[in-house]
Amino acid sequence: MRGTLLPRRRQQVRSYGVFDLVDQTLDSAAADVAWDEILLREVETGVRDRPVLRLWEPPRRAVVLGRANRVAANVDVAACRDSGVDVVRRFSGGGTVLVGPGSLCFTLVVPLDPAEPRDIAALTHDLLTPLISGLTDATGEKVELRGTSDLVIGECKFSGNAQRWLRRAVLHHGTLAYALDVDAVERLLTPPERQPEYRRGRSHREFVTNLPLGRDRLRRVVVDAYRGVASPTTVPADEIARAVADRYGRDDWTYSR
C-alpha cells in the first residue's frame, strides 16, 4: 500500500452508498482469503459496479498472516500443528490474526478514482467511521480507532484491519472479536514483530478483548453501517480452487517469509 499513514482530522466522511452484501463462508480459510482477492479483482475490472461488503466466519480456527509477516516472528507453528490449526498467508498487509468461531470477518471492496491521490489514513477513516458509530451505539462503549487501523474499547483491541490497493479498487478487511478464545490467541500466536505504541508490550491475553455483543446483533450492526443489501452471488468455485492450488494452499507461499 502506498500513501501516508499519518492520521489527520477530516471534516466529512465520504459515503460509498449502498454495499452489495455477500454473506457466505467457504470451506477453508485459504478459500476465504482467495475469494476476498477475487472480489477485489472484480471491482477493479468493473465486473462489479458497486461496493461490496462480505461477511464470513470460519467454523474452524486458522491463523492468517499478513503478506509481509514472518512466520517465525508471529506464529507458534508447533502449537498450531498440535491443535490442527491451519496457517494461511493472505495478500494484504497488516498483522497476523486468529480467525474462527467468535471472530466475525468483514471485507469491504470499494472503487477508486485513479486520478485521486492515495491517502491510506483518509480512506481508513472514511470506511471505519460508520462501523465505529454503529458499534458505539450498540455497545454503549466508546469505540475508537487506534494505531494504524485497530478498533479498541478502552486500551484493548477487538478488531485488526488490513488493506490491499489496486489502481481502481481497494480492499479493506478486518476481524471483529465477540466471543473469541483469547487464550487460544495467546497459545497460537507469538508476540507480534511489530506492535503499535499504545499496546505497550502487553501480551495477547492482556491486549485482546471481545465486543459485548452477540453474533446476530453484531452482524446487524455491520450490515446497517454499510447499508448492505443482499446481492445474488454465484461463488466462483473453479477460480477459487485455482487460487488455492496455485497460491493460498501452498507451503511455499505460506512459509515464504
C-alpha positions as CSV (number, residue, x, y, z in Angstrom):
1,M,0.0,0.0,0.0
2,R,1.3,3.5,-0.8
3,G,0.3,6.7,0.8
4,T,0.6,8.4,4.2
5,L,-0.2,6.5,7.3
6,L,-0.4,9.7,9.4
7,P,-3.9,10.2,10.9
8,R,-5.5,13.5,10.1
9,R,-8.6,15.5,11.1
10,R,-11.4,15.3,8.5
11,Q,-14.5,17.4,8.4
12,Q,-16.6,15.0,6.4
13,V,-16.8,11.2,5.9
14,R,-17.1,10.1,2.4
15,S,-20.1,7.9,1.7
16,Y,-19.8,5.0,-0.6
17,G,-23.5,4.5,-0.8
18,V,-25.1,1.0,-0.7
19,F,-22.9,-2.0,-0.5
20,D,-23.7,-5.3,-2.1
21,L,-23.8,-7.8,0.7
22,V,-22.2,-11.2,0.2
23,D,-22.8,-13.3,3.2
24,Q,-21.1,-16.6,2.9
25,T,-18.2,-18.6,4.4
26,L,-16.3,-21.1,2.4
27,D,-14.8,-24.5,3.4
28,S,-11.3,-23.3,4.4
29,A,-9.5,-20.1,5.4
30,A,-7.4,-20.5,2.2
31,A,-10.5,-20.4,0.1
32,D,-11.9,-17.5,2.0
33,V,-8.8,-15.4,1.5
34,A,-8.8,-16.3,-2.2
35,W,-12.4,-15.1,-2.6
36,D,-11.5,-11.8,-1.0
37,E,-8.9,-11.3,-3.6
38,I,-11.2,-12.3,-6.4
39,L,-13.8,-9.8,-5.2
40,L,-11.2,-7.1,-5.3
41,R,-10.3,-8.0,-8.9
42,E,-14.0,-7.9,-9.9
43,V,-14.4,-4.4,-8.6
44,E,-11.0,-3.4,-10.2
45,T,-12.1,-4.6,-13.6
46,G,-15.7,-3.4,-13.5
47,V,-17.3,-6.8,-13.2
48,R,-18.9,-5.4,-10.1
49,D,-20.0,-1.8,-10.3
50,R,-21.0,-1.3,-6.6
51,P,-19.0,-1.5,-3.4
52,V,-19.0,-4.9,-1.7
53,L,-19.5,-6.0,1.9
54,R,-18.7,-9.6,2.6
55,L,-19.2,-11.3,6.0
56,W,-17.6,-14.6,6.8
57,E,-16.8,-16.6,10.0
58,P,-14.8,-19.9,9.7
59,P,-16.2,-22.8,11.7
60,R,-12.6,-23.9,12.5
61,R,-9.7,-21.8,13.8
62,A,-7.0,-20.7,11.4
63,V,-4.0,-18.3,11.7
64,V,-3.9,-15.8,8.9
65,L,-0.6,-13.9,8.3
66,G,-0.2,-10.6,6.6
67,R,1.6,-10.6,3.3
68,A,4.9,-9.4,4.7
69,N,4.7,-11.1,8.1
70,R,7.5,-13.6,9.1
71,V,6.1,-16.9,10.2
72,A,8.7,-17.4,12.9
73,A,8.2,-14.0,14.4
74,N,4.4,-14.2,14.7
75,V,3.2,-17.8,14.9
76,D,3.8,-20.8,17.2
77,V,3.9,-23.3,14.3
78,A,4.3,-26.3,16.7
79,A,1.2,-25.2,18.7
80,C,-0.8,-24.8,15.5
81,R,0.2,-28.2,14.2
82,D,-0.6,-29.8,17.6
83,S,-4.0,-28.2,17.6
84,G,-4.8,-28.9,13.9
85,V,-4.9,-25.2,13.1
86,D,-4.2,-24.2,9.5
87,V,-1.7,-21.4,8.8
88,V,-2.6,-19.2,5.8
89,R,-0.9,-16.1,4.2
90,R,-3.2,-13.5,2.8
91,F,-2.4,-11.0,0.0
92,S,-3.0,-7.8,2.1
93,G,-0.8,-6.0,4.6
94,G,-1.4,-5.8,8.4
95,G,-0.6,-8.2,11.1
96,T,-1.2,-11.9,12.0
97,V,-4.7,-12.8,13.3
98,L,-6.6,-15.8,14.6
99,V,-9.9,-16.3,12.8
100,G,-12.6,-18.8,13.6
101,P,-15.6,-19.1,15.9
102,G,-16.3,-15.9,17.8
103,S,-14.5,-13.7,15.3
104,L,-16.6,-12.2,12.6
105,C,-14.6,-11.3,9.5
106,F,-15.8,-8.4,7.3
107,T,-14.5,-7.4,3.8
108,L,-15.1,-4.1,2.1
109,V,-14.2,-3.5,-1.5
110,V,-14.7,0.0,-2.9
111,P,-13.8,1.5,-6.3
112,L,-11.1,4.2,-6.6
113,D,-10.6,7.1,-8.9
114,P,-7.1,6.6,-10.3
115,A,-6.7,10.4,-10.5
116,E,-7.2,10.9,-6.8
117,P,-4.1,10.9,-4.5
118,R,-3.6,7.8,-2.4
119,D,-4.3,8.6,1.2
120,I,-4.5,5.5,3.4
121,A,-5.3,7.3,6.6
122,A,-8.2,9.2,5.0
123,L,-9.7,6.1,3.4
124,T,-9.4,4.1,6.6
125,H,-11.1,6.9,8.5
126,D,-13.9,7.0,5.9
127,L,-14.5,3.3,5.8
128,L,-14.4,2.6,9.5
129,T,-16.3,5.7,10.8
130,P,-19.7,4.2,10.1
131,L,-18.8,1.0,11.8
132,I,-17.3,2.8,14.8
133,S,-20.5,4.8,15.2
134,G,-22.7,1.7,14.9
135,L,-20.7,-0.2,17.5
136,T,-20.6,2.7,19.9
137,D,-24.4,2.9,19.8
138,A,-24.9,-0.8,20.1
139,T,-22.4,-1.4,23.0
140,G,-22.8,1.8,24.9
141,E,-19.0,1.8,25.0
142,K,-16.6,4.4,23.4
143,V,-15.2,2.6,20.3
144,E,-12.0,4.3,18.9
145,L,-9.6,3.9,16.1
146,R,-6.0,3.4,17.4
147,G,-2.7,2.7,15.8
148,T,-2.9,2.4,12.0
149,S,-6.3,0.7,11.9
150,D,-7.1,-1.1,15.2
151,L,-10.5,-0.7,16.8
152,V,-10.5,-0.6,20.6
153,I,-12.6,-0.2,23.6
154,G,-10.5,1.5,26.3
155,E,-7.0,0.3,25.7
156,C,-7.9,-3.2,24.4
157,K,-8.2,-4.2,20.8
158,F,-11.1,-6.2,19.4
159,S,-10.5,-5.6,15.7
160,G,-7.4,-5.8,13.5
161,N,-7.6,-4.5,9.9
162,A,-5.6,-4.6,6.7
163,Q,-5.8,-3.3,3.1
164,R,-4.7,-4.0,-0.4
165,W,-4.7,-1.2,-3.0
166,L,-5.0,-1.6,-6.8
167,R,-5.3,1.1,-9.4
168,R,-9.1,1.3,-9.5
169,A,-10.2,-0.5,-6.3
170,V,-9.1,-1.1,-2.7
171,L,-9.9,-3.9,-0.3
172,H,-10.2,-3.3,3.4
173,H,-10.8,-6.3,5.6
174,G,-10.8,-7.0,9.3
175,T,-11.9,-9.1,12.2
176,L,-14.4,-8.3,15.0
177,A,-13.9,-10.4,18.1
178,Y,-17.1,-11.0,20.0
179,A,-16.6,-14.5,21.6
180,L,-13.0,-15.2,20.6
181,D,-11.0,-17.6,22.8
182,V,-8.3,-15.2,23.9
183,D,-6.3,-18.0,25.5
184,A,-6.1,-19.6,22.0
185,V,-4.7,-16.3,20.7
186,E,-2.1,-16.4,23.4
187,R,-1.2,-20.1,22.7
188,L,-1.1,-20.0,18.9
189,L,0.5,-16.6,18.2
190,T,3.8,-15.3,19.5
191,P,4.2,-11.6,20.5
192,P,4.0,-9.8,17.1
193,E,7.1,-8.5,15.4
194,R,5.5,-5.0,15.0
195,Q,3.4,-3.5,17.7
196,P,1.6,-0.2,18.0
197,E,2.9,2.1,20.7
198,Y,-0.4,2.0,22.6
199,R,0.0,-1.7,23.2
200,R,2.9,-1.1,25.5
201,G,4.3,-4.6,25.3
202,R,1.2,-6.3,26.6
203,S,0.6,-10.0,26.0
204,H,-2.2,-11.1,23.7
205,R,-4.2,-12.1,26.8
206,E,-3.8,-8.6,28.2
207,F,-4.4,-6.7,25.0
208,V,-7.2,-8.5,23.1
209,T,-10.8,-8.2,24.1
210,N,-14.3,-9.2,22.9
211,L,-17.1,-6.9,22.0
212,P,-20.1,-7.1,24.4
213,L,-22.4,-8.2,21.6
214,G,-23.9,-11.4,20.4
215,R,-23.2,-12.7,16.9
216,D,-26.6,-11.8,15.4
217,R,-26.6,-8.3,16.8
218,L,-23.0,-7.7,15.7
219,R,-23.8,-8.8,12.1
220,R,-26.8,-6.5,12.1
221,V,-24.6,-3.6,13.2
222,V,-22.1,-4.2,10.4
223,V,-24.7,-4.6,7.7
224,D,-26.5,-1.4,8.8
225,A,-23.2,0.5,9.0
226,Y,-22.6,-0.1,5.3
227,R,-26.2,-0.2,4.1
228,G,-25.7,-3.7,2.9
229,V,-28.2,-5.1,0.5
230,A,-28.2,-8.9,-0.2
231,S,-26.7,-9.5,-3.6
232,P,-27.3,-12.7,-5.5
233,T,-23.8,-14.1,-5.9
234,T,-22.5,-17.2,-7.5
235,V,-19.4,-18.5,-5.8
236,P,-16.7,-18.7,-8.4
237,A,-15.7,-22.2,-7.3
238,D,-13.3,-23.0,-10.1
239,E,-11.4,-19.7,-9.8
240,I,-11.2,-20.1,-6.0
241,A,-9.9,-23.6,-6.3
242,R,-7.2,-22.5,-8.8
243,A,-6.1,-19.7,-6.4
244,V,-5.9,-22.1,-3.5
245,A,-3.9,-24.7,-5.6
246,D,-1.6,-22.1,-7.1
247,R,-1.0,-19.9,-4.0
248,Y,-3.1,-19.9,-0.8
249,G,-2.9,-23.7,-0.2
250,R,0.8,-23.9,-0.9
251,D,3.5,-24.1,1.8
252,D,6.0,-22.2,-0.5
253,W,3.5,-19.2,-0.4
254,T,2.5,-19.5,3.3
255,Y,6.1,-20.0,4.6
256,S,7.8,-17.7,2.1
257,R,8.9,-15.4,4.9
